[in-house]
Amino acid sequence: MLLTVIIFVLAYIIIATEKFPRHWVALIGGALLIVFGILSPIEALSYINWETLGLLAGMFILVSILEEAGFFSWLAMRALKKFNYHPVSLFVILIVFAAVMAMFVDSITVMLFLSALTLQLGRLLKLDPVPLVIAEVCAANTGGAATLVGDPPNVILGTTLGFNFADFATHTGPISLVAALLLLGMFYLTNRKELQHAHEMLTEETVNEIEALHKEPLKAELTRIGLVFFSVAVVLLIFHTPLSHALHFHINAAMAALIPAGFAMLLMRNNDRKKALFKVDSESILFFAGLFVLIGGLEKINLFEQLAVGLSGWAMDDHSTLVMVLHWVPGLASGIVDNVPLALAMSYVLKDLAQMPGAPALALMVWSLALGVDIGGNLTPIGASANVVAYSFMEKNHGSIGWKRWLTIAVPPTVLIMIFASLSVLFKGQIGWF
């Protein structure tokens, strides 16, 4: 157990320093678990979430097709003109869009699309896109807490404990919506000077210069292919569960992304296909693979279960304390450890707790835990899948961000909305609406 924890902690420290490529650190850390006999090669492969990697690969391909077509540059110019080149309007719209879309579409897909669009807008307006991208990630994770399909932890908790889409929409939905608005307000207040400065710099001459320099032709055929199959992927991601029941054929998230991506690649010209594949972020896929193995090592030594049982045991006599423990401890931990295995481990604990005499209602514990791990994922660049995707994209296409800057921007608003969410759950417990 000690060796597993040491390897995990060292890998995370090295990743946070950003002195070495993160995908190599994660892969070497995973390989060390195999070398020291903590995991067998078969076990290591079994801990990799191939569905997530398939989803990433498929959506990366579709986004790279749209990027190669010039769609994001074209869309950025259309958005600028629609909102009269006003940075504040664009700032608000993009954050709201991230939160709302993430309620129905996986936040990875949302951030792949928005990261590319925001980077283009930032370049056009001479505005630093990093704070806006981080705000969008936080909004996507927070909005995803509103529904069963919004964030992977919700899917795990709902399916293992018997809660459906309507349950989440009714109980975590309103809290998530208000939390997203609080996020928007905080991010606006901290960025208003930069936004105002960018607006003041937009003279008529500057606008004409932007329009003259950014008239890249839109590749119509490639755009049609990209948009059609991106839309197909989004629809499949939303409805793949009912479709699986209707067709009596299991369609998972990876298939929902990879099948449209495969058809899109078949319809493309050979030259465009090569350029699109070259733009796919393979480093992020390798990083996720290594990260899953590292976390699998912790799962192998039952660290999550031991931690969860220990936390719940001492607070059993006080319902309010237990509800807060279930919100804050896994929530803060999800900033460091991926919230998917954390939610899975905690789902077993909640199932056992619900059967104990004098325990809080299962539903109240689920809402507290779900909001905690979903929102807590905002805290670091590796707290949730959407964070890793957006962070990697910006570092590859914009420049270094660094953990220090992410923490400075994301932690204060995240802690604020976690406080709001925890108080909201306590209030639900007091009035008996859960």
C-alpha positions, 0 to 999 in steps of 0.5 A: 500500500505504501509503495502504491501511494508513494508512486501515485503522489510522486507522479502527481507532484511531477505532473504539477511541476510541469517540468516533464511531459505529463503523458510520459509521467503518467505512463511511467508511473503506471509502468512502475506499478506493474514492475513492482508487482502491484498490478499485473499487466492484465489488471493494469489494462482492466483499470483503463476506462476504454470507453472514456478513451474511445469517446476522447478519440472520436470527439478529438477527430471530429473537432480536428475536422472542423478545425481543419475546415476553418469552422472555428475561425468562421464561427468566431467572426460570426459571433463577434459581429453578432455581439458587435465585438463586445467582449463582455457579451461574449464572455457571458454567453460562452460561460452560460453556453458551457453550463447549459450544454453540459447538462445534456452533453458530456463535458468533454465534448463541450470543452473540446468545442468551446476551447477551440472557439474561445482561443480563436475569439481571444486571438481576434480580440487580443484578449487572454483566453485562459481565464475564459476557458477556465471559467467555461470548464468550471461552468461545464462541470457545475452544469453537468451536476444538474442531470443524470447524464451531465457528469460521469459520477452522476451516471454511476450514482444514479445507475447503482443506487436507483435514481433517474434523470428526473430525480437529478433534474429535480433535486440537483438541477436547481442548485446547479443552475444557481451555482452556475450563475454565481460562478458567472458573477464571480468570473465577471467581477474578476475579469471585468477590467480586462474585458473593459480594456479590450472593449475600449481598444476596439476602435473602428480601425481595429475592427476593420483590421480584424476583418481584413486579416481574418478572411480565411475561406471556409472549406464548405465540403469539409465543414458539412462533413464535420458538422453532420457527424459532430451532430450525430455524435452529440445526439448519440451521446444524449440518447445512446441509452434509450437507443440501446434498449430500443435496438437491443444493441448496446451503444456506449459513449465510445461508440457514439463518438467513434462511429460518426468519426469513422464515417466522417474520415471515410468521406474526407479527401485523403489530404484533408484526412491526414491533416485532421489526424495530425491535429488529434491530441494523442498526448491527452489520450496517453495521459488518460491511459496512464492516469487510469492505471495510477488510480487503478493502483489505489483502487487495487489496495482498496484505499477509496473504500477504506477512506470512505468507510472511515469518514462515514463511521465517525459521523453516523450519529449526526446526520448534518455532519455526515451529509457535509462530510459526504459533500466536502471530503470527496469533493475536495479529494476529486480535485486530486483524484479522478471523481469517477472511481471516487464516486463508484467507491462511495456508491457502495458505502452509501448503499451500506449506510442506507441500510443502517438504523438511524442513517440519513435518507439515501437520496439526501446523501446522493445529492450531497455527494454528487454535487461535491464530486462534480463541483470539486473537480474544478479545483485543479487541471486534472480534477475532471476529464473536461479540465484535462482536455481544455488544459491540454488544448490550451497548452498545445495551441496557446502556451503554458498555463501552469497549475498556479494560475489555474488554482488562482483562478478556479479555487475561489469561485469553486469553494464559494459554490461548494459552500452554497451547494452544501448549505442548499443540501442541508436546507433540503434536509431541514424541509424534507424535500429530497 
